[in-house]
Every structure is written in C-alpha cells, then in structure tokens.
Amino acid sequence: AAAWSALVPDLPTENIHVLPSIEHAVNLIRSLDAKSEPGVDVLVAGSLHLVGGVIEVAGLSDVAL
C-alpha cells in the first residue's frame, strides 16, 4: 500500500487494498465488478504461483490457458 501511495500520490487510498489471500482479492474484484459499469480491468503481476492461483480461484482456466 505504501509503495502504491508513493508511486501514485493522486490515487485515492480507498482504491488501494492489501488482502490476506487470493480468495479475498477475487471476491473483492467480483464485488467491484458488479458495482461498476462497464466493469473492472485487473492486472495480476508477480510469480507464476500467484498468477496460477488467481486463474484457479477465479475459475478462469478454460479461458486463460
């Protein structure tokens, strides 16, 4: 959170989330997507372990691989 705030000082802090698990992140993204029009774009960056976890938890294996 501190890195994002430093890199993008104009980004509202309510748009920065630090969550304990991939499941929490996917749930938050789904709730944000349901509330916004036209939707939410998500970039997952990091290890293949993290990216693979997001694909699995979000149920995207049929379209992501």
URNORDA-V552144 format. One line per field, one symbol per residue. ss: DSSP state (2 for helix, 1 for strand, 0 for the rest). A space follows every 50 residues. Layout:
BEGIN
ss->???
END
This chain:
BEGIN
ss->02222220000022200000022222222222222000000000000222 222222220022220
END
